[in-house]
Amino acid sequence: MFEAAIAGSLPKPGWLAETNKLWPKWMAEGDALRQAKADATLLWIKAQDDAGLEVIGDGEQHASTSCTVS
């Protein structure tokens, strides 16, 4: 049996980065941005865990090159 997993980027929340843009601008700076990225990562980890995935990723919430959605 194959383990279920998500590979690659997951959408960033609107409070972390601009939405619907390929090169979004971050909504915070400095320590606030570091905390927002950590919070977004924890939200996606929990969502994957709640879905029963055994292999969990960070959703690339720290990457600046993925599209965001609202």
Secondary structure, 3 states (H helix, E strand, C coil): CCCCECCCCCCCCCCCECCCCCCCCECCCHHHHHHHHHHHHHHHHHHHHHCCCCECCCCCCCCCCCCCCC
